[in-house]
Amino acid sequence: MVIKKTLLVITITLAAFAAKAQTSTQATAGLIKRLLPGHYRSFVIETTKAKEKDAFELESRNGKIVLKGNSGVALASALYYYLTAYCHCQVTWNGTNLNLPAKLPVIAKRVVKSTPYQLRYYLNYCTFNYSMSWWDWSRWEKEIDWMALHGINMPLAITGEEYTWYLVYKDLGFTDEELKGFFTGPAYFSWFWMGNMDAWGGPLPLNWMQKHMALQKKILDRERALGMKPVLPAFTGHVPASFKERFPNAKLKTTNWKNGFADTYILDSEDPLFARIGKLFLQKQTQLLGTDHYYSADTFNENEPPSDEPAYLEKLSARIYEGMRQVDSKAVWVMQGWLFYSDRKFWKDAQTEALLKAVPNDKMIILDLATEIEPVWKRTSAFYGKPWIWNMLNNFGANTNLFGRLDAVATEPAAALKDPRSGKLTGIGLTMEGIEQNPVIYELLTDNTWRSEPINTKTWLTGYIRNRYSKDNTEATKAWEILHKTVYSVPADKYIRDGAESIIQARPTLDSSSRWARTKLNYKDADLLPAWEALVKAANDLQASDGYRFDLVDVTRQVLANYALPLQQKMAAAYKRKDIKGFKKYSAQFLELINDMDRLLATRKDFLLGKWVADARSWGITPKEKLLYEFNAKDLITLWGDKDCPLNEYACKQWSGLLSDFYKPRWEQFIAQLQQDIEGKKHFDDNQFTTQIKDWEWKWVNARKDYPITTKGNSVVMAKSLFEKYWTRINAVYAEGISK
């Protein structure tokens, strides 16, 4: 009898493995067919036995390329390894090279790779809005393919969360009217989910919630089919303002994000309703979406707890975890470690340890959210014994700038792996606030997945260039050597969080910077010029490459964006000395520069305001909904909130359409008033102008307007033309010593 039961268990286990293997095989086959429709029959897919950490193998057999792996992600990674190492191809958000030879290269010797990282995490709450607000299934499908190719197996998955909450509160008896002041508009979910705000950008139509829950099911089905373990949300205490009327005895406290938004309400974890609602949410979510037992919960994202007493923090943490455990005994709490970075004055050793130690070590994973900027694990005893993940943040607000720490990303993950103090380092990940920029830094980080040794940045860049442009090129190599030393290097003695913006994006000012449109570079702007020149020289040889065309536009954009500052400062100096001739000259050149940048960016879909707005409107059913989504789209990237919001320009972009229709008109109004002052017609009042321009900005974000959704012009022709026009001018200005 015992033997029969054992055989039954073995049979069931083998059947489950076979079913899972078939799913992974089918999912990988679908990915290959989407990616390589002309070559997918050249690949054979074979699954291997499941392991704690992913591994893959590659070999040639009977004229086919054989991909072996223990998960769909491992199989997709095997494919990408073959494409990059043997076919010199590349898949990025900003330029893809899949120029495969008619006869695929033979693998002379079997390749075997395994990862030292059990988990490869992906996404930040903010990414879901700064980049993904308007994505449909087609765009999500491409991203999931990218994730699998790059080894991601633990993506944050919070699309459609608002519908789960809607159903939970309806079950609790809340009316639609009571919930109207709770849900934000679609561009602000990230901060709604993290408890920072309610209602802004709403009211949210029910059909949005329903369509995005359907989208979430597709996302999860595909991610799971590839062997990924999505991280779903959990309850942290954020409740509607109407909660106090529905439950008058509830123990509530208010908190404020301090960015111009109203208070939000937090249910105290000691209140019995806390456990009840947390349980209801996870039960409803599991019913709708299933679970992989990973749950994201960030209790104090940029909001301080009401007490710094370790005992209070310990009890709070224990209750949050217990709420997960009651529904799912296998629950693992995944916490963003951002609070330990952003509010270090509060989160001292005692407070940090108290928050973490209340949860069993194997039931919590900490995301060291910006390890390449500051490795928090080094000052928290590797998170006091908790498993943790080394993450690169790199980009804040999905801003448009060339920036990154190439050398740190190439060497620090391996250094942490070998450091005896790193405790339970269990993963590597990407936690950028926005994607679709600086593809080199993300290719480099994910290349760490299948190795435990440091990467030689110079050698790696040689391969990156070849894969990106389909061929080697001396000028391109020279350009990237300079890019490596300038935009992609951050001086060790300087605390620089992220890349600089252009003064063009600042609310008009005579100063050289503003709060969020910071212009201080991590390199000397003149030092970037030879990279621009080298890329232009490579045009005749590389212009067929999509990656090259993006890079040429991006570097040209950065050079011109930097040049705007000395022009603006010359204009400001002329105003201060009442030099009307000089003022007219430099202000005209400044506005001309904005026009030229707009024309350049119009040649690439990566830089179109029109697509962002059109994609937002496409989700609306009625004209009213379309207008609401358009407002959300335009407000997030400009004012962020209302006209007095202190976050204005936090998510600013250098996009065609935004330059010509938002930034340029603001500067034109500013310049006109300064000129009237110089001419003695009307004194310039800075405070009055700020009030006036805020009113203008508010009208802009609320206006109904279409922008081009297709590119215009040839990227290479336009870049070369601008090089001819500006090369001498820029060098002359920098030679005067006005450069930074």
ChimeraX attribute file (.defattr): number of C-alpha atoms within 10 A of each C-alpha:
attribute: neighborCount
match mode: 1-to-1
recipient: residues
	/A:1	6
	/A:2	7
	/A:3	8
	/A:4	9
	/A:5	10
	/A:6	11
	/A:7	12
	/A:8	12
	/A:9	12
	/A:10	12
	/A:11	12
	/A:12	12
	/A:13	12
	/A:14	12
	/A:15	12
	/A:16	12
	/A:17	15
	/A:18	14
	/A:19	12
	/A:20	20
	/A:21	24
	/A:22	16
	/A:23	19
	/A:24	28
	/A:25	24
	/A:26	16
	/A:27	23
	/A:28	26
	/A:29	20
	/A:30	15
	/A:31	24
	/A:32	19
	/A:33	14
	/A:34	14
	/A:35	16
	/A:36	15
	/A:37	11
	/A:38	12
	/A:39	15
	/A:40	16
	/A:41	13
	/A:42	13
	/A:43	18
	/A:44	16
	/A:45	19
	/A:46	18
	/A:47	22
	/A:48	15
	/A:49	11
	/A:50	14
	/A:51	11
	/A:52	9
	/A:53	14
	/A:54	25
	/A:55	24
	/A:56	26
	/A:57	23
	/A:58	22
	/A:59	18
	/A:60	18
	/A:61	12
	/A:62	6
	/A:63	12
	/A:64	16
	/A:65	22
	/A:66	21
	/A:67	24
	/A:68	25
	/A:69	29
	/A:70	22
	/A:71	30
	/A:72	34
	/A:73	30
	/A:74	33
	/A:75	34
	/A:76	31
	/A:77	29
	/A:78	26
	/A:79	27
	/A:80	21
	/A:81	24
	/A:82	22
	/A:83	21
	/A:84	19
	/A:85	13
	/A:86	15
	/A:87	20
	/A:88	23
	/A:89	23
	/A:90	24
	/A:91	22
	/A:92	19
	/A:93	15
	/A:94	21
	/A:95	19
	/A:96	18
	/A:97	21
	/A:98	17
	/A:99	16
	/A:100	17
	/A:101	10
	/A:102	8
	/A:103	9
	/A:104	17
	/A:105	16
	/A:106	15
	/A:107	16
	/A:108	8
	/A:109	9
	/A:110	10
	/A:111	15
	/A:112	13
	/A:113	18
	/A:114	16
	/A:115	19
	/A:116	20
	/A:117	22
	/A:118	18
	/A:119	25
	/A:120	25
	/A:121	26
	/A:122	23
	/A:123	20
	/A:124	20
	/A:125	21
	/A:126	23
	/A:127	21
	/A:128	24
	/A:129	23
	/A:130	24
	/A:131	17
	/A:132	17
	/A:133	22
	/A:134	22
	/A:135	18
	/A:136	15
	/A:137	14
	/A:138	8
	/A:139	11
	/A:140	17
	/A:141	18
	/A:142	14
	/A:143	15
	/A:144	20
	/A:145	24
	/A:146	20
	/A:147	23
	/A:148	25
	/A:149	23
	/A:150	27
	/A:151	29
	/A:152	27
	/A:153	26
	/A:154	25
	/A:155	23
	/A:156	22
	/A:157	23
	/A:158	19
	/A:159	23
	/A:160	19
	/A:161	20
	/A:162	23
	/A:163	20
	/A:164	23
	/A:165	21
	/A:166	21
	/A:167	16
	/A:168	20
	/A:169	21
	/A:170	14
	/A:171	11
	/A:172	12
	/A:173	11
	/A:174	17
	/A:175	13
	/A:176	13
	/A:177	10
	/A:178	17
	/A:179	19
	/A:180	17
	/A:181	17
	/A:182	23
	/A:183	25
	/A:184	23
	/A:185	22
	/A:186	26
	/A:187	30
	/A:188	27
	/A:189	28
	/A:190	22
	/A:191	17
	/A:192	21
	/A:193	23
	/A:194	22
	/A:195	26
	/A:196	25
	/A:197	26
	/A:198	27
	/A:199	21
	/A:200	22
	/A:201	22
	/A:202	20
	/A:203	18
	/A:204	22
	/A:205	16
	/A:206	12
	/A:207	13
	/A:208	18
	/A:209	20
	/A:210	16
	/A:211	14
	/A:212	19
	/A:213	21
	/A:214	15
	/A:215	18
	/A:216	21
	/A:217	16
	/A:218	16
	/A:219	20
	/A:220	23
	/A:221	15
	/A:222	19
	/A:223	26
	/A:224	21
	/A:225	22
	/A:226	28
	/A:227	24
	/A:228	26
	/A:229	23
	/A:230	23
	/A:231	24
	/A:232	26
	/A:233	23
	/A:234	24
	/A:235	26
	/A:236	27
	/A:237	23
	/A:238	24
	/A:239	21
	/A:240	22
	/A:241	19
	/A:242	18
	/A:243	19
	/A:244	15
	/A:245	11
	/A:246	14
	/A:247	11
	/A:248	10
	/A:249	10
	/A:250	16
	/A:251	16
	/A:252	20
	/A:253	14
	/A:254	13
	/A:255	20
	/A:256	17
	/A:257	17
	/A:258	12
	/A:259	14
	/A:260	15
	/A:261	16
	/A:262	16
	/A:263	17
	/A:264	21
	/A:265	23
	/A:266	21
	/A:267	22
	/A:268	17
	/A:269	20
	/A:270	12
	/A:271	13
	/A:272	12
	/A:273	16
	/A:274	24
	/A:275	20
	/A:276	11
	/A:277	21
	/A:278	22
	/A:279	21
	/A:280	22
	/A:281	25
	/A:282	27
	/A:283	19
	/A:284	15
	/A:285	21
	/A:286	17
	/A:287	11
	/A:288	14
	/A:289	19
	/A:290	15
	/A:291	18
	/A:292	18
	/A:293	20
	/A:294	24
	/A:295	24
	/A:296	22
	/A:297	23
	/A:298	21
	/A:299	22
	/A:300	17
	/A:301	20
	/A:302	18
	/A:303	16
	/A:304	16
	/A:305	15
	/A:306	11
	/A:307	11
	/A:308	16
	/A:309	12
	/A:310	16
	/A:311	14
	/A:312	15
	/A:313	23
	/A:314	19
	/A:315	16
	/A:316	21
	/A:317	19
	/A:318	18
	/A:319	19
	/A:320	23
	/A:321	24
	/A:322	18
	/A:323	24
	/A:324	26
	/A:325	17
	/A:326	15
	/A:327	16
	/A:328	18
	/A:329	11
	/A:330	14
	/A:331	21
	/A:332	23
	/A:333	27
	/A:334	24
	/A:335	20
	/A:336	24
	/A:337	22
	/A:338	19
	/A:339	21
	/A:340	23
	/A:341	17
	/A:342	12
	/A:343	15
	/A:344	13
	/A:345	8
	/A:346	16
	/A:347	18
	/A:348	14
	/A:349	16
	/A:350	15
	/A:351	19
	/A:352	21
	/A:353	19
	/A:354	23
	/A:355	19
	/A:356	22
	/A:357	18
	/A:358	19
	/A:359	21
	/A:360	14
	/A:361	15
	/A:362	13
	/A:363	18
	/A:364	24
	/A:365	27
	/A:366	22
	/A:367	26
	/A:368	29
	/A:369	29
	/A:370	24
	/A:371	25
	/A:372	22
	/A:373	20
	/A:374	15
	/A:375	18
	/A:376	22
	/A:377	24
	/A:378	13
	/A:379	13
	/A:380	16
	/A:381	15
	/A:382	20
	/A:383	26
	/A:384	18
	/A:385	20
	/A:386	22
	/A:387	21
	/A:388	27
	/A:389	28
	/A:390	28
	/A:391	27
	/A:392	27
	/A:393	22
	/A:394	26
	/A:395	24
	/A:396	20
	/A:397	23
	/A:398	23
	/A:399	25
	/A:400	25
	/A:401	22
	/A:402	21
	/A:403	24
	/A:404	28
	/A:405	19
	/A:406	23
	/A:407	21
	/A:408	21
	/A:409	24
	/A:410	22
	/A:411	18
	/A:412	19
	/A:413	28
	/A:414	18
	/A:415	15
	/A:416	18
	/A:417	20
	/A:418	13
	/A:419	11
	/A:420	9
	/A:421	13
	/A:422	19
	/A:423	18
	/A:424	18
	/A:425	27
	/A:426	19
	/A:427	23
	/A:428	27
	/A:429	31
	/A:430	25
	/A:431	28
	/A:432	24
	/A:433	22
	/A:434	25
	/A:435	24
	/A:436	16
	/A:437	20
	/A:438	21
	/A:439	17
	/A:440	18
	/A:441	20
	/A:442	22
	/A:443	15
	/A:444	19
	/A:445	22
	/A:446	20
	/A:447	17
	/A:448	24
	/A:449	26
	/A:450	19
	/A:451	15
	/A:452	18
	/A:453	15
	/A:454	16
	/A:455	21
	/A:456	11
	/A:457	16
	/A:458	15
	/A:459	9
	/A:460	13
	/A:461	18
	/A:462	16
	/A:463	16
	/A:464	21
	/A:465	21
	/A:466	18
	/A:467	25
	/A:468	25
	/A:469	26
	/A:470	23
	/A:471	14
	/A:472	17
	/A:473	17
	/A:474	11
	/A:475	18
	/A:476	27
	/A:477	20
	/A:478	16
	/A:479	23
	/A:480	21
	/A:481	16
	/A:482	19
	/A:483	21
	/A:484	21
	/A:485	15
	/A:486	23
	/A:487	24
	/A:488	23
	/A:489	17
	/A:490	25
	/A:491	11
	/A:492	7
	/A:493	6
	/A:494	8
	/A:495	11
	/A:496	14
	/A:497	16
	/A:498	22
	/A:499	22
	/A:500	24
	/A:501	28
	/A:502	25
	/A:503	28
	/A:504	26
	/A:505	26
	/A:506	24
	/A:507	22
	/A:508	23
	/A:509	18
	/A:510	17
	/A:511	12
	/A:512	17
	/A:513	21
	/A:514	17
	/A:515	13
	/A:516	19
	/A:517	22
	/A:518	19
	/A:519	22
	/A:520	18
	/A:521	19
	/A:522	21
	/A:523	16
	/A:524	15
	/A:525	18
	/A:526	18
	/A:527	14
	/A:528	21
	/A:529	20
	/A:530	14
	/A:531	25
	/A:532	27
	/A:533	20
	/A:534	19
	/A:535	27
	/A:536	25
	/A:537	16
	/A:538	18
	/A:539	20
	/A:540	9
	/A:541	14
	/A:542	21
	/A:543	17
	/A:544	13
	/A:545	19
	/A:546	17
	/A:547	24
	/A:548	26
	/A:549	23
	/A:550	21
	/A:551	19
	/A:552	25
	/A:553	25
	/A:554	25
	/A:555	23
	/A:556	27
	/A:557	24
	/A:558	25
	/A:559	21
	/A:560	21
	/A:561	22
	/A:562	26
	/A:563	26
	/A:564	21
	/A:565	22
	/A:566	21
	/A:567	23
	/A:568	24
	/A:569	19
	/A:570	21
	/A:571	24
	/A:572	22
	/A:573	16
	/A:574	20
	/A:575	22
	/A:576	14
	/A:577	11
	/A:578	17
	/A:579	15
	/A:580	18
	/A:581	10
	/A:582	17
	/A:583	24
	/A:584	17
	/A:585	14
	/A:586	20
	/A:587	24
	/A:588	15
	/A:589	16
	/A:590	24
	/A:591	21
	/A:592	13
	/A:593	21
	/A:594	22
	/A:595	16
	/A:596	20
	/A:597	24
	/A:598	23
	/A:599	22
	/A:600	28
	/A:601	29
	/A:602	26
	/A:603	24
	/A:604	22
	/A:605	19
	/A:606	19
	/A:607	24
	/A:608	24
	/A:609	26
	/A:610	22
	/A:611	18
	/A:612	20
	/A:613	23
	/A:614	20
	/A:615	19
	/A:616	25
	/A:617	23
	/A:618	14
	/A:619	18
	/A:620	18
	/A:621	12
	/A:622	10
	/A:623	10
	/A:624	10
	/A:625	20
	/A:626	20
	/A:627	18
	/A:628	23
	/A:629	28
	/A:630	27
	/A:631	23
	/A:632	27
	/A:633	29
	/A:634	21
	/A:635	24
	/A:636	24
	/A:637	24
	/A:638	26
	/A:639	22
	/A:640	24
	/A:641	21
	/A:642	20
	/A:643	21
	/A:644	15
	/A:645	14
	/A:646	16
	/A:647	19
	/A:648	22
	/A:649	25
	/A:650	22
	/A:651	22
	/A:652	23
	/A:653	22
	/A:654	25
	/A:655	22
	/A:656	28
	/A:657	23
	/A:658	22
	/A:659	23
	/A:660	18
	/A:661	14
	/A:662	16
	/A:663	22
	/A:664	23
	/A:665	16
	/A:666	21
	/A:667	22
	/A:668	16
	/A:669	15
	/A:670	20
	/A:671	22
	/A:672	13
	/A:673	19
	/A:674	24
	/A:675	22
	/A:676	14
	/A:677	17
	/A:678	19
	/A:679	13
	/A:680	11
	/A:681	11
	/A:682	12
	/A:683	13
	/A:684	17
	/A:685	11
	/A:686	15
	/A:687	9
	/A:688	9
	/A:689	15
	/A:690	15
	/A:691	12
	/A:692	12
	/A:693	20
	/A:694	18
	/A:695	13
	/A:696	15
	/A:697	21
	/A:698	18
	/A:699	12
	/A:700	17
	/A:701	23
	/A:702	15
	/A:703	13
	/A:704	12
	/A:705	12
	/A:706	14
	/A:707	16
	/A:708	16
	/A:709	17
	/A:710	12
	/A:711	19
	/A:712	14
	/A:713	13
	/A:714	13
	/A:715	22
	/A:716	22
	/A:717	15
	/A:718	19
	/A:719	28
	/A:720	19
	/A:721	13
	/A:722	18
	/A:723	19
	/A:724	10
	/A:725	11
	/A:726	16
	/A:727	15
	/A:728	10
	/A:729	13
	/A:730	21
	/A:731	14
	/A:732	12
	/A:733	16
	/A:734	16
	/A:735	11
	/A:736	8
	/A:737	9
	/A:738	14
	/A:739	16
	/A:740	16
